[in-house]
Each structure stands twice: as C-alpha cells, then as structure tokens.
C-alpha cells in the first residue's frame, strides 16, 4: 500500500520517490523523457511502513520517515 510519494524538485522533476507498507520499502524511479519510469534504487525490508518522503531542493538528497520513528537521509548520486 502506497503511503508516500514525491517528485524531485529539480526543474525536470526527473525522479520519483515512493514508499509504503506491506513490503515496508521505499523505491526511487527515474522519469525518462519518453514518460517511462525506470527504478534505480531503494530501501527494502524496513522494520516499519514508510509514511513520508521528500527530496531536498537540489535533488541530491532524500529523506524517508517510517512508523518506527526513524528518519533516513540518503545521498543520491
């Protein structure tokens, strides 16, 4: 079940971050100019559902908040 999704804040909104429950994971997708999406990374088997996600304005980092009270900050290369 999807609980959180966010477009990156770069001018092209080139990435999407989505997370939720059941699998307790967050996944990153690259948006191709053709409109297709390609997964490129993620956090899987988290101890609790993902409830929130956001990118920094530069889209070089993302934060993922989960029901276990943990916020994970990730560098995006």
TIRO-888949 format. One record per atom (N, C-alpha, C): residue number from 1; residue in one letter; atom name; x, y, z. Coordinates in nm, 3 decimals. Example, Ala and Ser with C-alpha at 12.3 -4.5 7.8 and 13.67 -1.06 7.14 Angstrom:
BEGIN
[1, 'a', 'N', [1.319, -0.569, 0.780]];
[1, 'a', 'CA', [1.230, -0.450, 0.780]];
[1, 'a', 'C', [1.320, -0.330, 0.780]];
[2, 's', 'N', [1.285, -0.225, 0.708]];
[2, 's', 'CA', [1.367, -0.106, 0.714]];
[2, 's', 'C', [1.290, 0.003, 0.787]];
***
This chain:
BEGIN
[1, 'x', 'N', [0.084, -0.117, 0.000]];
[1, 'x', 'CA', [0.000, 0.000, 0.000]];
[1, 'x', 'C', [0.089, 0.124, 0.000]];
[2, 'x', 'N', [0.063, 0.213, -0.089]];
[2, 'x', 'CA', [0.141, 0.336, -0.103]];
[2, 'x', 'C', [0.094, 0.441, -0.004]];
[3, 'x', 'N', [0.186, 0.494, 0.077]];
[3, 'x', 'CA', [0.154, 0.599, 0.174]];
[3, 'x', 'C', [0.221, 0.731, 0.141]];
[4, 'x', 'N', [0.335, 0.727, 0.069]];
[4, 'x', 'CA', [0.410, 0.850, 0.043]];
[4, 'x', 'C', [0.467, 0.846, -0.098]];
[5, 'x', 'N', [0.462, 0.960, -0.166]];
[5, 'x', 'CA', [0.523, 0.975, -0.298]];
[5, 'x', 'C', [0.561, 1.120, -0.317]];
[6, 'x', 'N', [0.673, 1.142, -0.384]];
[6, 'x', 'CA', [0.721, 1.279, -0.403]];
[6, 'x', 'C', [0.800, 1.288, -0.533]];
[7, 'x', 'N', [0.774, 1.393, -0.611]];
[7, 'x', 'CA', [0.858, 1.425, -0.726]];
[7, 'x', 'C', [0.981, 1.500, -0.677]];
[8, 'x', 'N', [1.094, 1.480, -0.745]];
[8, 'x', 'CA', [1.213, 1.559, -0.711]];
[8, 'x', 'C', [1.189, 1.705, -0.750]];
[9, 'x', 'N', [1.265, 1.794, -0.688]];
[9, 'x', 'CA', [1.242, 1.937, -0.705]];
[9, 'x', 'C', [1.332, 2.001, -0.811]];
[10, 'x', 'N', [1.404, 1.920, -0.888]];
[10, 'x', 'CA', [1.482, 1.976, -0.998]];
[10, 'x', 'C', [1.386, 2.025, -1.106]];
[11, 'x', 'N', [1.430, 2.111, -1.197]];
[11, 'x', 'CA', [1.339, 2.169, -1.297]];
[11, 'x', 'C', [1.261, 2.066, -1.380]];
[12, 'x', 'N', [1.318, 1.950, -1.406]];
[12, 'x', 'CA', [1.251, 1.849, -1.487]];
[12, 'x', 'C', [1.171, 1.748, -1.405]];
[13, 'x', 'N', [1.174, 1.761, -1.272]];
[13, 'x', 'CA', [1.110, 1.661, -1.183]];
[13, 'x', 'C', [1.148, 1.520, -1.231]];
[14, 'x', 'N', [1.278, 1.497, -1.242]];
[14, 'x', 'CA', [1.330, 1.377, -1.309]];
[14, 'x', 'C', [1.322, 1.249, -1.226]];
[15, 'x', 'N', [1.288, 1.259, -1.098]];
[15, 'x', 'CA', [1.281, 1.140, -1.013]];
[15, 'x', 'C', [1.152, 1.138, -0.933]];
[16, 'x', 'N', [1.114, 1.018, -0.895]];
[16, 'x', 'CA', [1.000, 0.998, -0.805]];
[16, 'x', 'C', [1.047, 0.905, -0.693]];
[17, 'x', 'N', [1.008, 0.937, -0.572]];
[17, 'x', 'CA', [1.034, 0.854, -0.455]];
[17, 'x', 'C', [0.899, 0.810, -0.400]];
[18, 'x', 'N', [0.880, 0.680, -0.382]];
[18, 'x', 'CA', [0.753, 0.628, -0.333]];
[18, 'x', 'C', [0.778, 0.524, -0.225]];
[19, 'x', 'N', [0.693, 0.523, -0.123]];
[19, 'x', 'CA', [0.710, 0.427, -0.015]];
[19, 'x', 'C', [0.578, 0.392, 0.050]];
[20, 'x', 'N', [0.580, 0.282, 0.125]];
[20, 'x', 'CA', [0.457, 0.240, 0.190]];
[20, 'x', 'C', [0.474, 0.119, 0.278]];
[21, 'x', 'N', [0.363, 0.042, 0.287]];
[21, 'x', 'CA', [0.361, -0.073, 0.377]];
[21, 'x', 'C', [0.349, -0.202, 0.298]];
[22, 'x', 'N', [0.317, -0.306, 0.363]];
[22, 'x', 'CA', [0.311, -0.444, 0.316]];
[22, 'x', 'C', [0.453, -0.495, 0.297]];
[23, 'x', 'N', [0.530, -0.435, 0.207]];
[23, 'x', 'CA', [0.671, -0.473, 0.189]];
[23, 'x', 'C', [0.763, -0.382, 0.271]];
[24, 'x', 'N', [0.710, -0.277, 0.330]];
[24, 'x', 'CA', [0.789, -0.180, 0.408]];
[24, 'x', 'C', [0.913, -0.137, 0.332]];
[25, 'x', 'N', [0.891, -0.066, 0.221]];
[25, 'x', 'CA', [1.002, -0.025, 0.138]];
[25, 'x', 'C', [0.978, 0.111, 0.076]];
[26, 'x', 'N', [1.086, 0.172, 0.029]];
[26, 'x', 'CA', [1.082, 0.296, -0.046]];
[26, 'x', 'C', [1.165, 0.274, -0.172]];
[27, 'x', 'N', [1.115, 0.320, -0.285]];
[27, 'x', 'CA', [1.185, 0.299, -0.411]];
[27, 'x', 'C', [1.199, 0.431, -0.486]];
[28, 'x', 'N', [1.312, 0.442, -0.556]];
[28, 'x', 'CA', [1.342, 0.558, -0.640]];
[28, 'x', 'C', [1.321, 0.519, -0.786]];
[29, 'x', 'N', [1.262, 0.613, -0.861]];
[29, 'x', 'CA', [1.239, 0.592, -1.004]];
[29, 'x', 'C', [1.292, 0.714, -1.080]];
[30, 'x', 'N', [1.355, 0.688, -1.193]];
[30, 'x', 'CA', [1.398, 0.794, -1.283]];
[30, 'x', 'C', [1.290, 0.809, -1.390]];
[31, 'x', 'N', [1.246, 0.933, -1.414]];
[31, 'x', 'CA', [1.145, 0.959, -1.518]];
[31, 'x', 'C', [1.217, 0.990, -1.648]];
[32, 'x', 'N', [1.203, 0.903, -1.744]];
[32, 'x', 'CA', [1.265, 0.924, -1.875]];
[32, 'x', 'C', [1.185, 1.029, -1.953]];
[33, 'x', 'N', [1.250, 1.099, -2.046]];
[33, 'x', 'CA', [1.177, 1.198, -2.127]];
[33, 'x', 'C', [1.058, 1.138, -2.202]];
[34, 'x', 'N', [1.062, 1.010, -2.231]];
[34, 'x', 'CA', [0.950, 0.944, -2.301]];
[34, 'x', 'C', [0.829, 0.923, -2.210]];
[35, 'x', 'N', [0.847, 0.946, -2.080]];
[35, 'x', 'CA', [0.738, 0.926, -1.985]];
[35, 'x', 'C', [0.748, 0.794, -1.910]];
[36, 'x', 'N', [0.833, 0.704, -1.956]];
[36, 'x', 'CA', [0.852, 0.578, -1.887]];
[36, 'x', 'C', [0.931, 0.599, -1.759]];
[37, 'x', 'N', [0.912, 0.510, -1.662]];
[37, 'x', 'CA', [0.986, 0.518, -1.537]];
[37, 'x', 'C', [1.077, 0.397, -1.522]];
[38, 'x', 'N', [1.197, 0.424, -1.471]];
[38, 'x', 'CA', [1.296, 0.319, -1.451]];
[38, 'x', 'C', [1.341, 0.321, -1.306]];
[39, 'x', 'N', [1.320, 0.209, -1.231]];
[39, 'x', 'CA', [1.368, 0.206, -1.093]];
[39, 'x', 'C', [1.520, 0.209, -1.089]];
[40, 'x', 'N', [1.575, 0.281, -0.989]];
[40, 'x', 'CA', [1.721, 0.285, -0.979]];
[40, 'x', 'C', [1.773, 0.265, -0.837]];
[41, 'x', 'N', [1.687, 0.247, -0.741]];
[41, 'x', 'CA', [1.735, 0.223, -0.606]];
[41, 'x', 'C', [1.620, 0.216, -0.508]];
[42, 'x', 'N', [1.653, 0.178, -0.386]];
[42, 'x', 'CA', [1.550, 0.172, -0.286]];
[42, 'x', 'C', [1.598, 0.114, -0.154]];
[43, 'x', 'N', [1.513, 0.126, -0.056]];
[43, 'x', 'CA', [1.533, 0.064, 0.074]];
[43, 'x', 'C', [1.425, -0.042, 0.089]];
[44, 'x', 'N', [1.465, -0.164, 0.115]];
[44, 'x', 'CA', [1.368, -0.274, 0.126]];
[44, 'x', 'C', [1.380, -0.341, 0.263]];
[45, 'x', 'N', [1.277, -0.413, 0.299]];
[45, 'x', 'CA', [1.271, -0.484, 0.427]];
[45, 'x', 'C', [1.296, -0.392, 0.547]];
[46, 'x', 'N', [1.238, -0.273, 0.542]];
[46, 'x', 'CA', [1.248, -0.183, 0.657]];
[46, 'x', 'C', [1.166, -0.241, 0.772]];
[47, 'x', 'N', [1.197, -0.204, 0.896]];
[47, 'x', 'CA', [1.126, -0.262, 1.010]];
[47, 'x', 'C', [0.982, -0.211, 1.028]];
[48, 'x', 'N', [0.946, -0.104, 0.955]];
[48, 'x', 'CA', [0.812, -0.046, 0.969]];
[48, 'x', 'C', [0.773, 0.022, 0.838]];
[49, 'x', 'N', [0.644, 0.049, 0.818]];
[49, 'x', 'CA', [0.600, 0.115, 0.695]];
[49, 'x', 'C', [0.658, 0.254, 0.677]];
[50, 'x', 'N', [0.674, 0.294, 0.554]];
[50, 'x', 'CA', [0.719, 0.429, 0.518]];
[50, 'x', 'C', [0.595, 0.518, 0.512]];
[51, 'x', 'N', [0.598, 0.629, 0.587]];
[51, 'x', 'CA', [0.484, 0.720, 0.591]];
[51, 'x', 'C', [0.509, 0.854, 0.524]];
[52, 'x', 'N', [0.636, 0.891, 0.503]];
[52, 'x', 'CA', [0.664, 1.019, 0.441]];
[52, 'x', 'C', [0.796, 1.013, 0.365]];
[53, 'x', 'N', [0.806, 1.096, 0.261]];
[53, 'x', 'CA', [0.927, 1.101, 0.179]];
[53, 'x', 'C', [0.938, 1.239, 0.115]];
[54, 'x', 'N', [1.061, 1.287, 0.100]];
[54, 'x', 'CA', [1.081, 1.417, 0.037]];
[54, 'x', 'C', [1.223, 1.428, -0.016]];
[55, 'x', 'N', [1.239, 1.512, -0.117]];
[55, 'x', 'CA', [1.370, 1.545, -0.174]];
[55, 'x', 'C', [1.414, 1.682, -0.125]];
[56, 'x', 'N', [1.545, 1.705, -0.122]];
[56, 'x', 'CA', [1.596, 1.840, -0.100]];
[56, 'x', 'C', [1.573, 1.921, -0.227]];
[57, 'x', 'N', [1.579, 2.054, -0.220]];
[57, 'x', 'CA', [1.560, 2.135, -0.340]];
[57, 'x', 'C', [1.659, 2.101, -0.454]];
[58, 'x', 'N', [1.779, 2.060, -0.419]];
[58, 'x', 'CA', [1.878, 2.027, -0.521]];
[58, 'x', 'C', [1.860, 1.886, -0.577]];
[59, 'x', 'N', [1.776, 1.804, -0.515]];
[59, 'x', 'CA', [1.751, 1.665, -0.553]];
[59, 'x', 'C', [1.875, 1.577, -0.536]];
[60, 'x', 'N', [1.970, 1.620, -0.455]];
[60, 'x', 'CA', [2.089, 1.539, -0.427]];
[60, 'x', 'C', [2.074, 1.455, -0.301]];
[61, 'x', 'N', [1.966, 1.480, -0.226]];
[61, 'x', 'CA', [1.937, 1.403, -0.106]];
[61, 'x', 'C', [1.787, 1.382, -0.095]];
[62, 'x', 'N', [1.753, 1.276, -0.021]];
[62, 'x', 'CA', [1.612, 1.247, 0.005]];
[62, 'x', 'C', [1.600, 1.201, 0.149]];
[63, 'x', 'N', [1.483, 1.224, 0.207]];
[63, 'x', 'CA', [1.454, 1.179, 0.344]];
[63, 'x', 'C', [1.333, 1.088, 0.340]];
[64, 'x', 'N', [1.340, 0.981, 0.419]];
[64, 'x', 'CA', [1.232, 0.884, 0.428]];
[64, 'x', 'C', [1.198, 0.865, 0.575]];
[65, 'x', 'N', [1.073, 0.886, 0.612]];
[65, 'x', 'CA', [1.028, 0.869, 0.750]];
[65, 'x', 'C', [0.941, 0.745, 0.762]];
[66, 'x', 'N', [0.965, 0.666, 0.865]];
[66, 'x', 'CA', [0.891, 0.541, 0.882]];
[66, 'x', 'C', [0.819, 0.538, 1.017]];
[67, 'x', 'N', [0.729, 0.443, 1.031]];
[67, 'x', 'CA', [0.647, 0.429, 1.151]];
[67, 'x', 'C', [0.728, 0.392, 1.274]];
[68, 'x', 'N', [0.852, 0.348, 1.257]];
[68, 'x', 'CA', [0.936, 0.316, 1.372]];
[68, 'x', 'C', [1.000, 0.439, 1.433]];
[69, 'x', 'N', [0.968, 0.560, 1.380]];
[69, 'x', 'CA', [1.022, 0.685, 1.433]];
[69, 'x', 'C', [1.157, 0.722, 1.376]];
[70, 'x', 'N', [1.204, 0.647, 1.278]];
[70, 'x', 'CA', [1.335, 0.673, 1.217]];
[70, 'x', 'C', [1.320, 0.754, 1.090]];
[71, 'x', 'N', [1.408, 0.853, 1.075]];
[71, 'x', 'CA', [1.417, 0.927, 0.950]];
[71, 'x', 'C', [1.551, 0.892, 0.887]];
[72, 'x', 'N', [1.547, 0.844, 0.766]];
[72, 'x', 'CA', [1.668, 0.808, 0.693]];
[72, 'x', 'C', [1.694, 0.913, 0.588]];
[73, 'x', 'N', [1.815, 0.969, 0.588]];
[73, 'x', 'CA', [1.855, 1.069, 0.489]];
[73, 'x', 'C', [1.955, 1.003, 0.396]];
[74, 'x', 'N', [1.927, 1.009, 0.266]];
[74, 'x', 'CA', [2.007, 0.938, 0.166]];
[74, 'x', 'C', [2.068, 1.036, 0.067]];
[75, 'x', 'N', [2.195, 1.014, 0.033]];
[75, 'x', 'CA', [2.260, 1.087, -0.076]];
[75, 'x', 'C', [2.222, 1.021, -0.206]];
[76, 'x', 'N', [2.190, 1.099, -0.308]];
[76, 'x', 'CA', [2.156, 1.047, -0.439]];
[76, 'x', 'C', [2.269, 1.084, -0.534]];
[77, 'x', 'N', [2.328, 0.985, -0.594]];
[77, 'x', 'CA', [2.441, 1.010, -0.685]];
[77, 'x', 'C', [2.397, 0.993, -0.828]];
***
